[in-house]
Each structure stands twice: as structure tokens, then as C-alpha cells.
Amino acid sequence: MDKRSGDWKRTVPRFDKSNSLLKPQTVIRHLSDFSSQDTIVVTDVGQHQIWTAHHYVFTQPRTLITSGGLGTMGYGLPAAIGVAASHPGKSVICVSGDGSFQMNLQELITVVKYQLPIKIAILNNGYLGMVRQWQELFYQGRYSEVKMISPAFSQLALAYGVEGLKAQTDEETQKIIAEALQRTGPVLMEFNIIEEENVYPMVPPNQNNHLTILSR
């Protein structure tokens, strides 16, 4: 790691740059704290994907399953199903966003059919978050087609036969994560997080790394 990237790591906003009641970074940190070291974490695509990479503490190889920069929204739940089916007895967490999850949410019926013990964590910010962030930073906040309307995911889970839990405070977050991870079957956790939280660092389009944006 060179000096510049080391400086970035120390200055990237973590928990002290937001006024939110429930920070997405905090949700990921609690998921990490409450889960075992050999838990396999699968992500969808978007801001939650980066927050997971930043804030979940991975200590074992091959415990993060993600599509990287391919942008495959909808990847998370089917990938988690594959992980759970191929690793019976393993703890599996699927981290998704309200946008990505709606791409393949019908696969909840597959989770129920095979009673796969997947714990689904949806970070619900009411936006296509990464696209909104680009529009904020590079298009002067002229938002277009990024505000989302979503179902009540915890209630939708119940309709499929999956236990649904919901949190919008730090205390509730810790409570439902602890409860979910004690369950043997599938559980969906919905976290209502701050709407306009950004992920950093971020390289502006068509720019070099030395122009990396570290905060608002």
C-alpha cells in the first residue's frame, strides 16, 4: 500500500460524517459483530456492496461472494441460494439494497421451498443509491429516475413464508440481527437507513486516482 492509499484509508468517512439515525455503515458493522467468522456474505450491487467491503470484517478466505464491478443488480439472492445449497450447514448472509433486491425477489419462494437458512439484510434508502450518488456529485444534484417506491419488504417476506423483521434505529438493528442469526430458517431483515448517504472514496469519471473524492 503506497502512502496515498494509506492516507485515503485513514480519512475516508466512517461513522462521524453523517447525521442519520441509522447509518448503513453501522448496520454492516453489527452484521459483522454478531456473525461467526466462517459466515459467507453475499452482496448485490450498489452502495451496500461497497459498505460491506469497507465495514464487514472478513478473516477467512472465500467468505465474500460478490460480482465486483460487473454491475449485475439482482445477483445477490440467487448467489446466496447457490452458496447455501452448496454449503449445507454454513451461515449465509445476503446483503442487498431496495433496488437490487427487487430484481429477483421472487426467488424467496426457492428459499422457502428448500428451507435455506439465508439471512437477508436489505438496506432500504428509497433510492437507486449509487446512481443517485453519481447524479449528486457529477450532475449538480439533478436527480432523474432514481427515487424508488418499494414494498414493505418485511411484510412481503411473511407473504412468502419467510420471517420478516424491520429496524430503523441502532437499538432495533442490534436486536433483530441477534434474533435473526439465532433462527435456523430463512429470515429477511429490512433496515430503513438514511436516504442520501454516499460511499467514499470515489474516482470521478474520466479522471485519475489522485483526484479521488474522499467526502462531500
Residue, then its C-alpha position, 0 to 999 in steps of 0.5 A: m500500500d503506497k502512502r496515498s492509499g494509506d492516507w485515503k484509508r485513514t480519512v475516508p468517512r466512517f461513522d462521524k460524517s453523517n447525521s442519520l439515525l441509522k447509518p448503513q455503515t453501522v448496520i454492516r458493522h453489527l452484521s459483522d459483530f454478531s456473525s461467526q467468522d466462517t459466515i459467507v456474505v453475499t452482496d448485490v450491487g450498489q452502495h451496500q456492496i461497497w459498505t460491506a467491503h469497507h465495514y464487514v470484517f472478513t478473516q477467512p478466505r472465500t467468505l465474500i461472494t460478490s460480482g465486483g464491478l460487473g454491475t449485475m443488480g439482482y445477483g445477490l439472492p440467487a448467489a446466496i441460494g447457490v452458496a447455501a445449497s452448496h454449503p449445507g450447514k454454513s451461515v449465509i448472509c445476503v446483503s442487498g439494497d431496495g433496488s437490487f433486491q427487487m430484481n429477483l425477489q421472487e426467488l424467496i419462494t426457492v428459499v422457502k421451498y428448500q428451507l435455506p437458512i439465508k439471512i437477508a439484510i436489505l438496506n432500504n434508502g428509497y433510492l437507486g443509491m449509487v446512481r443517485q450518488w453519481q447524479e449528486l456529485f457529477y450532475q449538480g444534484r439533478y436527480s432523474e429516475v432514481k427515487m424508488i417506491s418499494p414494498a414493505f419488504s418485511q411484510l412481503a417476506l411473511a407473504y412468502g413464508v419467510e420471517g420478516l423483521k424491520a429496524q430503523t434505529d441502532e437499538e432495533t438493528q442490534k436486536i433483530i440481527a441477534e434474533a435473526l442469526q439465532r433462527t435456523g430458517p430463512v429470515l429477511m431483515e429490512f433496515n430503513i437507513i438514511e436516504e442520501e448517504n454516499v460511499y467514499p472514496m470515489v474516482p470521478p469519471n474520466q479522471n485519475n486516482h489522485l483526484t479521488i473524492l474522499s467526502r462531500 
